[in-house]
Amino acid sequence: MAKLQAIRGMNDILPENSLSWQYLEAAFQRVVRRFGYQEIRFPILEQTQLFKRSIGEVTDIVEKEMYSFDDRNGDNLSLRPEGTAGCVRAADQHGLLYNQQQRLWYQGPMFRHERPQKGRYRQFHQFGVEAFGMPGPDIDVEVLQVAATLWAELGLAEYLQLELNNIGSAEDRKIYGAALTEFLQSREDQLDDDARNRMHTNPMRVLDSKNPDVQAALAGAPELDEFVNEESKEHYAELQALLSASGISFIENPRLVRGLDYYNNCVYEWTTDTLGAQGAVCGGGRYDGLVAQLGGRQTLACGFAIGIERLVLMLDSLEKIPAAALQPIDIYVTCIGDRVTKQTLALAQAIRTTCPDLGVISHCGGGKFNGQLKRAFNSGAKLAVILERDGDSATDLQTARIRVLDDSAATETHEISAIPAKVAEILEISAS
């Protein structure tokens, strides 16, 4: 019988990799807490109509990429392809939005049936930040400050560039889309099949085509800025001024569009050249009409999503994760000889109580001293605590050895009751 394998594009995260994820997740949670954002959790599975009404029926996500199916009751459901729609649905359903200000964050898996490649998977993970009930552009800048603070926390600021664009209102884009379609029709022979299809359904998506021939064909195309209303231009100008005053550098990218129809006014991406083709690490903007679009009351809103896999790739490739974060084991307690298991487990637990920030393994399963010591070295622990009984004495051990797990092999012997405090002293940490 053939072994079962993971579904293509849905990857296992093994223990050796999960430490990088834990480091990143902890950093993100520290940052959002500093800004006063609160966590919200919502289901992975939603009604398909939620995504059709929010993302847009003629987007690639809805047309090609969603995992959708009818359940046993005949309801059409989808695995969430992004987080904003579910966050809006949950917040509105539970009365968090009307006449209120909310700062929310979430994290978790999303699903899109795309061609798997480095940094792009069918099950992928995102951090999201959403702010409701504030007109901006001050809240837009605060949200961008959250991202900028995270980059600084992770040591990635110099590798990321903020790109901005003003896409105006839905009405502005409708008028612009008609002008852009007319232009593209005059260059149709220079477009690829994807651009030809998009120019009639969602022409703005042609602007971010990765095909150099399509980009060449766009030379001389009408600029969206010419169609944007004055109120949106004022918002965008003030946003830029506030960003500059906050010390957040940016470049304007007039062809930056998002693959989700609900955005308005400012949109942005943080991009990097360290990941090859998958250069966008974070993207977002304003979506002032989405709550009403989903049946709620008119609510101002903005936010972003961060691709966790891409950030992990950056952190690992740039070696930005501290060695200590990648090594969770500090102490390995060995158990040599008969009738010392009880004391070994008790001593390991005493060390955990005295030094709650340390990772402590208590050896289980018996074995010879050399084999246990090898396991201690392989665990990455800094110290081994050795309880060893010679002979058949039934009395409890009174002493144990502490061995430094490096080339020095320095060893000290102490009363067992003093071992937890001595471990803290050697590792120069506070004992509780």
Secondary structure, DSSP 8 states (H G I E B T S, - for coil): -------TT-----HHHHHHHHHHHHHHHHHHHHTT-EE----SEEEHHHHHHHH-TTSHIIIII--EEE-TTS-EEEE-S-SHHHHHHHHHHTT-STT--EEEEEEEEEE-----BTTB-SEEEEEEEEEES---SHHHHHHHHHHHHHHHHHT-GGG-EEEEEE---HHHHHHHHHHHHHHHHHTGGGS-HHHHHHHHH-GGGGGG---HHHHHHTTT---GGGG--HHHHHHHHHHHHHHHHTT---EE-TT---SSTT-EEEEEEEE-SSSTT--EEEEEEE-TTHHHHTTS----EEEEEEEHHHHHHHHHHTT-S-GGGG----EEEEEESTT-HHHHHHHHHHHHHH-TTS-EEE--S---HHHHHHHHHHHT-SEEEEEE--TT--S---EEEEEESSTT--EEEEEGGGHHHHHHHHHT----
